[in-house]
Amino acid sequence: MQRNLDSLNNSGVQILAISTDNLDGPAGLHVSQAYQFPVLYTSQDTSVPENYEVFNLFGDGLASASVFLVDTNGEIAWKDIGLNYTHQVAAGEIIKQVEMLGSS
């Protein structure tokens, strides 16, 4: 996401990451990678990934890597839920989906 942040921002997308990890590892990664988008940590409260139905899909007690596009009405307009822990969605696919939502 960070590599394509300019393109994503230009498409009108606001990036926000949510992690179920504790702060020990991800906070250091956030700093070392100089992420320019917020990362929220929910290791003590799994209600957010549970509400999005992406928590513990693989029996690992973690949220599955997922992308959600939420429209201006707060409704989920598109989603991609990870098939495994290495799952990533290309920024180009996200931009394509944003453009399709904008034209509908």
NORCORNOR-V977072 format. One record per residue. N is the residue number from 1. PSI is psi in radians with two decimals (* if undefined). OMEGA is omega in radians with two decimals (none if undefined). D_CENTER is the distance of its C-alpha to the mean C-alpha in Angstrom with 2 decimals. Layout:
n:psi:omega:d_center
N:PSI:OMEGA:D_CENTER
N:PSI:OMEGA:D_CENTER
This chain:
n:psi:omega:d_center
1:-0.74:-3.08:9.06
2:-0.73:-3.12:11.83
3:-0.51:-3.07:14.56
4:0.33:-3.04:13.73
5:-0.71:3.14:12.89
6:-0.81:3.13:16.30
7:-0.72:3.13:16.00
8:-0.78:3.11:12.72
9:-0.70:3.14:14.38
10:-0.39:3.13:17.53
11:-0.08:3.12:16.06
12:0.12:-3.12:15.40
13:2.42:2.99:11.60
14:2.12:-3.10:10.39
15:2.37:3.08:7.36
16:2.19:3.12:6.16
17:2.54:3.07:4.61
18:2.24:-3.10:6.27
19:2.43:3.05:8.63
20:0.07:3.08:11.69
21:2.81:3.00:13.69
22:3.04:-3.03:16.61
23:-0.21:-3.06:17.11
24:-0.92:-3.11:19.58
25:-0.97:-3.05:17.59
26:-0.59:-3.13:14.16
27:-0.72:3.09:16.01
28:-0.70:3.10:18.30
29:-0.74:3.13:15.75
30:-0.77:-3.14:14.08
31:-0.83:-3.07:17.67
32:-0.54:3.13:18.88
33:-0.12:3.14:16.22
34:0.78:3.10:16.71
35:2.40:-3.13:13.14
36:0.53:3.04:13.73
37:2.68:-3.09:10.72
38:2.52:3.03:10.47
39:2.12:3.11:9.15
40:2.39:-3.12:10.23
41:2.24:-3.06:12.05
42:0.60:-3.07:13.23
43:-0.49:-3.14:15.56
44:-0.20:-3.09:18.42
45:1.86:-3.08:16.95
46:0.21:-3.06:15.02
47:-0.61:-3.13:15.49
48:-0.97:3.11:12.01
49:-0.52:3.07:10.68
50:-0.75:3.13:14.24
51:-0.56:3.11:14.27
52:0.05:3.10:11.40
53:0.72:3.11:13.47
54:0.18:-3.10:11.20
55:2.31:3.01:13.18
56:0.57:3.13:15.86
57:-0.46:-3.09:15.86
58:0.28:3.12:17.61
59:0.38:-3.09:19.75
60:0.02:-3.14:18.22
61:0.37:-3.14:17.29
62:2.89:3.03:13.60
63:2.45:3.07:10.38
64:2.50:3.06:9.75
65:2.12:-3.04:7.03
66:2.73:3.06:5.55
67:2.31:3.09:4.50
68:2.36:2.96:6.55
69:2.10:-3.13:9.02
70:2.20:-3.09:11.09
71:3.10:-3.08:14.56
72:-0.21:3.06:16.93
73:0.03:-3.14:18.46
74:0.21:-3.14:15.46
75:2.51:3.05:15.44
76:2.07:-3.10:12.78
77:-0.41:3.14:14.00
78:2.58:3.08:12.07
79:2.70:3.06:9.78
80:1.95:-3.08:9.49
81:2.25:-3.05:9.71
82:2.45:3.11:10.49
83:-0.30:3.08:14.23
84:3.12:-3.03:14.50
85:-0.27:3.13:13.14
86:0.03:-3.07:13.24
87:2.32:3.05:11.29
88:2.57:3.07:9.53
89:2.28:3.14:9.37
90:2.48:3.12:11.70
91:-0.64:3.13:11.29
92:-0.64:3.11:14.53
93:-0.71:3.12:13.36
94:-0.79:3.13:10.77
95:-0.74:3.10:13.74
96:-0.78:-3.14:16.08
97:-0.68:3.10:14.40
98:-0.76:3.13:14.37
99:-0.70:3.12:17.99
100:-0.66:3.12:18.93
101:-0.65:3.14:17.81
102:-0.43:-3.12:19.80
103:-0.07:-3.10:22.81
104:*:none:23.03
